[in-house]
Amino acid sequence: MKKRWIGAIETARILGVSRQTVWRLVRDGKLDAIEHRRISKQTRFSEKDVYAFAKARTRKR
């Protein structure tokens, strides 16, 4: 099965944060568990990994 890749806006929606916060989390290394890559000048995130990160964040609260 192919991985589904999503952009920063959808990643922000899933995590319940702003798009700027997504970039801050990436920059600060807090999203290192999320696989991301550059595709045609856009950063994409693995949808499965984003949901796993969101679930882990929810458990920590």
PDB file with one MODEL, atoms N, CA, C and O in Angstrom:
MODEL        1
ATOM      1  N   MET A   1       0.844  -1.185   0.000  1.00  0.00           N
ATOM      2  CA  MET A   1       0.000   0.000   0.000  1.00  0.00           C
ATOM      3  C   MET A   1       0.887   1.244   0.000  1.00  0.00           C
ATOM      4  O   MET A   1       1.873   1.309   0.733  1.00  0.00           O
ATOM      5  N   LYS A   2       0.536   2.216  -0.814  1.00  0.00           N
ATOM      6  CA  LYS A   2       1.301   3.453  -0.906  1.00  0.00           C
ATOM      7  C   LYS A   2       1.051   4.338   0.306  1.00  0.00           C
ATOM      8  O   LYS A   2      -0.053   4.380   0.849  1.00  0.00           O
ATOM      9  N   LYS A   3       2.104   5.047   0.720  1.00  0.00           N
ATOM     10  CA  LYS A   3       1.940   6.032   1.780  1.00  0.00           C
ATOM     11  C   LYS A   3       1.221   7.241   1.218  1.00  0.00           C
ATOM     12  O   LYS A   3       1.443   7.624   0.069  1.00  0.00           O
ATOM     13  N   ARG A   4       0.367   7.838   2.017  1.00  0.00           N
ATOM     14  CA  ARG A   4      -0.296   9.075   1.611  1.00  0.00           C
ATOM     15  C   ARG A   4       0.489  10.233   2.202  1.00  0.00           C
ATOM     16  O   ARG A   4       0.744  10.266   3.406  1.00  0.00           O
ATOM     17  N   TRP A   5       0.871  11.175   1.366  1.00  0.00           N
ATOM     18  CA  TRP A   5       1.646  12.329   1.797  1.00  0.00           C
ATOM     19  C   TRP A   5       0.738  13.542   1.864  1.00  0.00           C
ATOM     20  O   TRP A   5      -0.038  13.793   0.941  1.00  0.00           O
ATOM     21  N   ILE A   6       0.832  14.302   2.960  1.00  0.00           N
ATOM     22  CA  ILE A   6      -0.009  15.485   3.150  1.00  0.00           C
ATOM     23  C   ILE A   6       0.875  16.706   3.378  1.00  0.00           C
ATOM     24  O   ILE A   6       2.039  16.586   3.760  1.00  0.00           O
ATOM     25  N   GLY A   7       0.308  17.870   3.139  1.00  0.00           N
ATOM     26  CA  GLY A   7       1.046  19.118   3.291  1.00  0.00           C
ATOM     27  C   GLY A   7       0.968  19.673   4.704  1.00  0.00           C
ATOM     28  O   GLY A   7       0.358  19.083   5.596  1.00  0.00           O
ATOM     29  N   ALA A   8       1.598  20.813   4.880  1.00  0.00           N
ATOM     30  CA  ALA A   8       1.676  21.444   6.202  1.00  0.00           C
ATOM     31  C   ALA A   8       0.312  21.906   6.702  1.00  0.00           C
ATOM     32  O   ALA A   8       0.042  21.839   7.901  1.00  0.00           O
ATOM     33  N   ILE A   9      -0.548  22.371   5.806  1.00  0.00           N
ATOM     34  CA  ILE A   9      -1.869  22.854   6.233  1.00  0.00           C
ATOM     35  C   ILE A   9      -2.695  21.707   6.811  1.00  0.00           C
ATOM     36  O   ILE A   9      -3.299  21.850   7.874  1.00  0.00           O
ATOM     37  N   GLU A  10      -2.724  20.579   6.120  1.00  0.00           N
ATOM     38  CA  GLU A  10      -3.474  19.432   6.636  1.00  0.00           C
ATOM     39  C   GLU A  10      -2.816  18.867   7.892  1.00  0.00           C
ATOM     40  O   GLU A  10      -3.508  18.422   8.807  1.00  0.00           O
ATOM     41  N   THR A  11      -1.494  18.882   7.941  1.00  0.00           N
ATOM     42  CA  THR A  11      -0.776  18.443   9.141  1.00  0.00           C
ATOM     43  C   THR A  11      -1.173  19.310  10.329  1.00  0.00           C
ATOM     44  O   THR A  11      -1.421  18.797  11.421  1.00  0.00           O
ATOM     45  N   ALA A  12      -1.234  20.619  10.118  1.00  0.00           N
ATOM     46  CA  ALA A  12      -1.633  21.546  11.184  1.00  0.00           C
ATOM     47  C   ALA A  12      -3.055  21.252  11.652  1.00  0.00           C
ATOM     48  O   ALA A  12      -3.332  21.274  12.851  1.00  0.00           O
ATOM     49  N   ARG A  13      -3.952  20.979  10.714  1.00  0.00           N
ATOM     50  CA  ARG A  13      -5.341  20.679  11.068  1.00  0.00           C
ATOM     51  C   ARG A  13      -5.419  19.419  11.926  1.00  0.00           C
ATOM     52  O   ARG A  13      -6.131  19.392  12.930  1.00  0.00           O
ATOM     53  N   ILE A  14      -4.700  18.392  11.539  1.00  0.00           N
ATOM     54  CA  ILE A  14      -4.709  17.130  12.287  1.00  0.00           C
ATOM     55  C   ILE A  14      -4.160  17.328  13.696  1.00  0.00           C
ATOM     56  O   ILE A  14      -4.699  16.789  14.662  1.00  0.00           O
ATOM     57  N   LEU A  15      -3.078  18.107  13.805  1.00  0.00           N
ATOM     58  CA  LEU A  15      -2.443  18.327  15.108  1.00  0.00           C
ATOM     59  C   LEU A  15      -3.164  19.381  15.945  1.00  0.00           C
ATOM     60  O   LEU A  15      -2.914  19.500  17.144  1.00  0.00           O
ATOM     61  N   GLY A  16      -4.053  20.140  15.322  1.00  0.00           N
ATOM     62  CA  GLY A  16      -4.772  21.186  16.042  1.00  0.00           C
ATOM     63  C   GLY A  16      -3.896  22.384  16.364  1.00  0.00           C
ATOM     64  O   GLY A  16      -4.065  23.025  17.401  1.00  0.00           O
ATOM     65  N   VAL A  17      -2.960  22.682  15.472  1.00  0.00           N
ATOM     66  CA  VAL A  17      -2.044  23.811  15.660  1.00  0.00           C
ATOM     67  C   VAL A  17      -2.026  24.636  14.374  1.00  0.00           C
ATOM     68  O   VAL A  17      -2.599  24.234  13.362  1.00  0.00           O
ATOM     69  N   SER A  18      -1.367  25.786  14.421  1.00  0.00           N
ATOM     70  CA  SER A  18      -1.235  26.612  13.222  1.00  0.00           C
ATOM     71  C   SER A  18      -0.152  26.047  12.310  1.00  0.00           C
ATOM     72  O   SER A  18       0.669  25.228  12.723  1.00  0.00           O
ATOM     73  N   ARG A  19      -0.170  26.499  11.070  1.00  0.00           N
ATOM     74  CA  ARG A  19       0.861  26.078  10.115  1.00  0.00           C
ATOM     75  C   ARG A  19       2.235  26.537  10.589  1.00  0.00           C
ATOM     76  O   ARG A  19       3.223  25.821  10.428  1.00  0.00           O
ATOM     77  N   GLN A  20       2.295  27.730  11.174  1.00  0.00           N
ATOM     78  CA  GLN A  20       3.565  28.234  11.701  1.00  0.00           C
ATOM     79  C   GLN A  20       4.091  27.335  12.815  1.00  0.00           C
ATOM     80  O   GLN A  20       5.299  27.128  12.930  1.00  0.00           O
ATOM     81  N   THR A  21       3.195  26.807  13.626  1.00  0.00           N
ATOM     82  CA  THR A  21       3.612  25.899  14.698  1.00  0.00           C
ATOM     83  C   THR A  21       4.170  24.602  14.123  1.00  0.00           C
ATOM     84  O   THR A  21       5.125  24.045  14.665  1.00  0.00           O
ATOM     85  N   VAL A  22       3.586  24.117  13.034  1.00  0.00           N
ATOM     86  CA  VAL A  22       4.129  22.916  12.380  1.00  0.00           C
ATOM     87  C   VAL A  22       5.580  23.166  11.999  1.00  0.00           C
ATOM     88  O   VAL A  22       6.448  22.340  12.282  1.00  0.00           O
ATOM     89  N   TRP A  23       5.852  24.312  11.351  1.00  0.00           N
ATOM     90  CA  TRP A  23       7.230  24.620  10.932  1.00  0.00           C
ATOM     91  C   TRP A  23       8.145  24.804  12.132  1.00  0.00           C
ATOM     92  O   TRP A  23       9.311  24.412  12.086  1.00  0.00           O
ATOM     93  N   ARG A  24       7.632  25.398  13.209  1.00  0.00           N
ATOM     94  CA  ARG A  24       8.437  25.569  14.424  1.00  0.00           C
ATOM     95  C   ARG A  24       8.777  24.207  15.027  1.00  0.00           C
ATOM     96  O   ARG A  24       9.910  23.989  15.457  1.00  0.00           O
ATOM     97  N   LEU A  25       7.821  23.298  15.064  1.00  0.00           N
ATOM     98  CA  LEU A  25       8.064  21.954  15.592  1.00  0.00           C
ATOM     99  C   LEU A  25       9.101  21.213  14.747  1.00  0.00           C
ATOM    100  O   LEU A  25       9.950  20.503  15.285  1.00  0.00           O
ATOM    101  N   VAL A  26       9.031  21.379  13.431  1.00  0.00           N
ATOM    102  CA  VAL A  26      10.026  20.758  12.544  1.00  0.00           C
ATOM    103  C   VAL A  26      11.390  21.371  12.806  1.00  0.00           C
ATOM    104  O   VAL A  26      12.376  20.656  12.983  1.00  0.00           O
ATOM    105  N   ARG A  27      11.444  22.700  12.830  1.00  0.00           N
ATOM    106  CA  ARG A  27      12.714  23.410  13.043  1.00  0.00           C
ATOM    107  C   ARG A  27      13.350  23.031  14.380  1.00  0.00           C
ATOM    108  O   ARG A  27      14.565  22.852  14.466  1.00  0.00           O
ATOM    109  N   ASP A  28      12.530  22.911  15.417  1.00  0.00           N
ATOM    110  CA  ASP A  28      13.028  22.598  16.759  1.00  0.00           C
ATOM    111  C   ASP A  28      13.305  21.111  16.964  1.00  0.00           C
ATOM    112  O   ASP A  28      13.740  20.703  18.041  1.00  0.00           O
ATOM    113  N   GLY A  29      13.059  20.310  15.947  1.00  0.00           N
ATOM    114  CA  GLY A  29      13.336  18.877  16.041  1.00  0.00           C
ATOM    115  C   GLY A  29      12.298  18.100  16.822  1.00  0.00           C
ATOM    116  O   GLY A  29      12.527  16.936  17.151  1.00  0.00           O
ATOM    117  N   LYS A  30      11.166  18.706  17.128  1.00  0.00           N
ATOM    118  CA  LYS A  30      10.134  18.015  17.900  1.00  0.00           C
ATOM    119  C   LYS A  30       9.282  17.096  17.036  1.00  0.00           C
ATOM    120  O   LYS A  30       8.567  16.241  17.558  1.00  0.00           O
ATOM    121  N   LEU A  31       9.351  17.263  15.736  1.00  0.00           N
ATOM    122  CA  LEU A  31       8.621  16.395  14.827  1.00  0.00           C
ATOM    123  C   LEU A  31       9.553  15.389  14.170  1.00  0.00           C
ATOM    124  O   LEU A  31       9.269  14.900  13.077  1.00  0.00           O
ATOM    125  N   ASP A  32      10.652  15.080  14.823  1.00  0.00           N
ATOM    126  CA  ASP A  32      11.609  14.158  14.213  1.00  0.00           C
ATOM    127  C   ASP A  32      11.035  12.765  14.014  1.00  0.00           C
ATOM    128  O   ASP A  32      11.577  11.987  13.229  1.00  0.00           O
ATOM    129  N   ALA A  33       9.953  12.431  14.706  1.00  0.00           N
ATOM    130  CA  ALA A  33       9.320  11.130  14.520  1.00  0.00           C
ATOM    131  C   ALA A  33       8.485  11.104  13.243  1.00  0.00           C
ATOM    132  O   ALA A  33       8.092  10.038  12.770  1.00  0.00           O
ATOM    133  N   ILE A  34       8.221  12.274  12.695  1.00  0.00           N
ATOM    134  CA  ILE A  34       7.418  12.355  11.486  1.00  0.00           C
ATOM    135  C   ILE A  34       8.337  12.394  10.284  1.00  0.00           C
ATOM    136  O   ILE A  34       9.197  13.268  10.172  1.00  0.00           O
ATOM    137  N   GLU A  35       8.152  11.453   9.398  1.00  0.00           N
ATOM    138  CA  GLU A  35       8.953  11.408   8.176  1.00  0.00           C
ATOM    139  C   GLU A  35       8.447  12.496   7.233  1.00  0.00           C
ATOM    140  O   GLU A  35       7.261  12.536   6.906  1.00  0.00           O
ATOM    141  N   HIS A  36       9.324  13.357   6.808  1.00  0.00           N
ATOM    142  CA  HIS A  36       8.934  14.373   5.838  1.00  0.00           C
ATOM    143  C   HIS A  36       9.972  14.431   4.732  1.00  0.00           C
ATOM    144  O   HIS A  36      11.135  14.083   4.934  1.00  0.00           O
ATOM    145  N   ARG A  37       9.543  14.869   3.578  1.00  0.00           N
ATOM    146  CA  ARG A  37      10.470  14.949   2.460  1.00  0.00           C
ATOM    147  C   ARG A  37      10.029  16.068   1.523  1.00  0.00           C
ATOM    148  O   ARG A  37       8.884  16.520   1.559  1.00  0.00           O
ATOM    149  N   ARG A  38      10.961  16.499   0.687  1.00  0.00           N
ATOM    150  CA  ARG A  38      10.677  17.556  -0.280  1.00  0.00           C
ATOM    151  C   ARG A  38      10.161  16.922  -1.573  1.00  0.00           C
ATOM    152  O   ARG A  38      10.813  16.055  -2.155  1.00  0.00           O
ATOM    153  N   ILE A  39       9.013  17.356  -2.001  1.00  0.00           N
ATOM    154  CA  ILE A  39       8.453  16.907  -3.269  1.00  0.00           C
ATOM    155  C   ILE A  39       8.084  18.162  -4.054  1.00  0.00           C
ATOM    156  O   ILE A  39       7.256  18.956  -3.608  1.00  0.00           O
ATOM    157  N   SER A  40       8.675  18.332  -5.176  1.00  0.00           N
ATOM    158  CA  SER A  40       8.425  19.494  -6.035  1.00  0.00           C
ATOM    159  C   SER A  40       8.298  20.787  -5.224  1.00  0.00           C
ATOM    160  O   SER A  40       7.299  21.501  -5.310  1.00  0.00           O
ATOM    161  N   LYS A  41       9.319  21.058  -4.453  1.00  0.00           N
ATOM    162  CA  LYS A  41       9.456  22.278  -3.652  1.00  0.00           C
ATOM    163  C   LYS A  41       8.404  22.415  -2.553  1.00  0.00           C
ATOM    164  O   LYS A  41       8.171  23.517  -2.057  1.00  0.00           O
ATOM    165  N   GLN A  42       7.774  21.320  -2.173  1.00  0.00           N
ATOM    166  CA  GLN A  42       6.823  21.334  -1.067  1.00  0.00           C
ATOM    167  C   GLN A  42       7.216  20.254  -0.073  1.00  0.00           C
ATOM    168  O   GLN A  42       7.567  19.141  -0.463  1.00  0.00           O
ATOM    169  N   THR A  43       7.158  20.579   1.197  1.00  0.00           N
ATOM    170  CA  THR A  43       7.424  19.566   2.211  1.00  0.00           C
ATOM    171  C   THR A  43       6.144  18.780   2.426  1.00  0.00           C
ATOM    172  O   THR A  43       5.065  19.359   2.549  1.00  0.00           O
ATOM    173  N   ARG A  44       6.263  17.477   2.471  1.00  0.00           N
ATOM    174  CA  ARG A  44       5.126  16.592   2.698  1.00  0.00           C
ATOM    175  C   ARG A  44       5.401  15.735   3.920  1.00  0.00           C
ATOM    176  O   ARG A  44       6.550  15.430   4.240  1.00  0.00           O
ATOM    177  N   PHE A  45       4.346  15.358   4.584  1.00  0.00           N
ATOM    178  CA  PHE A  45       4.434  14.534   5.778  1.00  0.00           C
ATOM    179  C   PHE A  45       3.638  13.258   5.550  1.00  0.00           C
ATOM    180  O   PHE A  45       2.596  13.280   4.895  1.00  0.00           O
ATOM    181  N   SER A  46       4.121  12.165   6.080  1.00  0.00           N
ATOM    182  CA  SER A  46       3.389  10.910   6.004  1.00  0.00           C
ATOM    183  C   SER A  46       2.141  11.038   6.874  1.00  0.00           C
ATOM    184  O   SER A  46       2.240  11.309   8.071  1.00  0.00           O
ATOM    185  N   GLU A  47       0.964  10.844   6.272  1.00  0.00           N
ATOM    186  CA  GLU A  47      -0.287  10.983   7.015  1.00  0.00           C
ATOM    187  C   GLU A  47      -0.323  10.036   8.221  1.00  0.00           C
ATOM    188  O   GLU A  47      -0.741  10.424   9.312  1.00  0.00           O
ATOM    189  N   LYS A  48       0.112   8.816   8.016  1.00  0.00           N
ATOM    190  CA  LYS A  48       0.122   7.818   9.097  1.00  0.00           C
ATOM    191  C   LYS A  48       0.995   8.294  10.258  1.00  0.00           C
ATOM    192  O   LYS A  48       0.609   8.166  11.420  1.00  0.00           O
ATOM    193  N   ASP A  49       2.171   8.842   9.945  1.00  0.00           N
ATOM    194  CA  ASP A  49       3.082   9.317  10.986  1.00  0.00           C
ATOM    195  C   ASP A  49       2.530  10.538  11.715  1.00  0.00           C
ATOM    196  O   ASP A  49       2.737  10.689  12.919  1.00  0.00           O
ATOM    197  N   VAL A  50       1.827  11.412  10.990  1.00  0.00           N
ATOM    198  CA  VAL A  50       1.233  12.597  11.621  1.00  0.00           C
ATOM    199  C   VAL A  50       0.175  12.167  12.631  1.00  0.00           C
ATOM    200  O   VAL A  50       0.139  12.683  13.748  1.00  0.00           O
ATOM    201  N   TYR A  51      -0.685  11.227  12.247  1.00  0.00           N
ATOM    202  CA  TYR A  51      -1.707  10.742  13.183  1.00  0.00           C
ATOM    203  C   TYR A  51      -1.069  10.056  14.394  1.00  0.00           C
ATOM    204  O   TYR A  51      -1.557  10.204  15.514  1.00  0.00           O
ATOM    205  N   ALA A  52       0.003   9.316  14.180  1.00  0.00           N
ATOM    206  CA  ALA A  52       0.703   8.669  15.301  1.00  0.00           C
ATOM    207  C   ALA A  52       1.295   9.719  16.238  1.00  0.00           C
ATOM    208  O   ALA A  52       1.236   9.569  17.458  1.00  0.00           O
ATOM    209  N   PHE A  53       1.866  10.781  15.667  1.00  0.00           N
ATOM    210  CA  PHE A  53       2.432  11.858  16.478  1.00  0.00           C
ATOM    211  C   PHE A  53       1.331  12.553  17.274  1.00  0.00           C
ATOM    212  O   PHE A  53       1.513  12.850  18.455  1.00  0.00           O
ATOM    213  N   ALA A  54       0.192  12.815  16.636  1.00  0.00           N
ATOM    214  CA  ALA A  54      -0.933  13.464  17.313  1.00  0.00           C
ATOM    215  C   ALA A  54      -1.436  12.601  18.468  1.00  0.00           C
ATOM    216  O   ALA A  54      -1.743  13.117  19.543  1.00  0.00           O
ATOM    217  N   LYS A  55      -1.519  11.308  18.253  1.00  0.00           N
ATOM    218  CA  LYS A  55      -1.978  10.387  19.300  1.00  0.00           C
ATOM    219  C   LYS A  55      -0.999  10.374  20.472  1.00  0.00           C
ATOM    220  O   LYS A  55      -1.415  10.379  21.631  1.00  0.00           O
ATOM    221  N   ALA A  56       0.293  10.358  20.174  1.00  0.00           N
ATOM    222  CA  ALA A  56       1.315  10.372  21.230  1.00  0.00           C
ATOM    223  C   ALA A  56       1.268  11.676  22.016  1.00  0.00           C
ATOM    224  O   ALA A  56       1.435  11.669  23.236  1.00  0.00           O
ATOM    225  N   ARG A  57       1.044  12.792  21.333  1.00  0.00           N
ATOM    226  CA  ARG A  57       0.937  14.098  22.006  1.00  0.00           C
ATOM    227  C   ARG A  57      -0.257  14.125  22.937  1.00  0.00           C
ATOM    228  O   ARG A  57      -0.180  14.672  24.037  1.00  0.00           O
ATOM    229  N   THR A  58      -1.366  13.534  22.500  1.00  0.00           N
ATOM    230  CA  THR A  58      -2.585  13.517  23.304  1.00  0.00           C
ATOM    231  C   THR A  58      -2.373  12.710  24.583  1.00  0.00           C
ATOM    232  O   THR A  58      -2.866  13.093  25.644  1.00  0.00           O
ATOM    233  N   ARG A  59      -1.651  11.606  24.491  1.00  0.00           N
ATOM    234  CA  ARG A  59      -1.391  10.766  25.666  1.00  0.00           C
ATOM    235  C   ARG A  59      -0.512  11.468  26.686  1.00  0.00           C
ATOM    236  O   ARG A  59      -0.637  11.212  27.884  1.00  0.00           O
ATOM    237  N   LYS A  60       0.382  12.356  26.233  1.00  0.00           N
ATOM    238  CA  LYS A  60       1.307  13.034  27.137  1.00  0.00           C
ATOM    239  C   LYS A  60       0.635  14.121  27.958  1.00  0.00           C
ATOM    240  O   LYS A  60       1.156  14.517  29.001  1.00  0.00           O
ATOM    241  N   ARG A  61      -0.511  14.609  27.505  1.00  0.00           N
ATOM    242  CA  ARG A  61      -1.189  15.720  28.193  1.00  0.00           C
ATOM    243  C   ARG A  61      -1.879  15.284  29.430  1.00  0.00           C
ATOM    244  O   ARG A  61      -2.492  16.101  30.116  1.00  0.00           O
TER     245      ARG A  61
ENDMDL
END
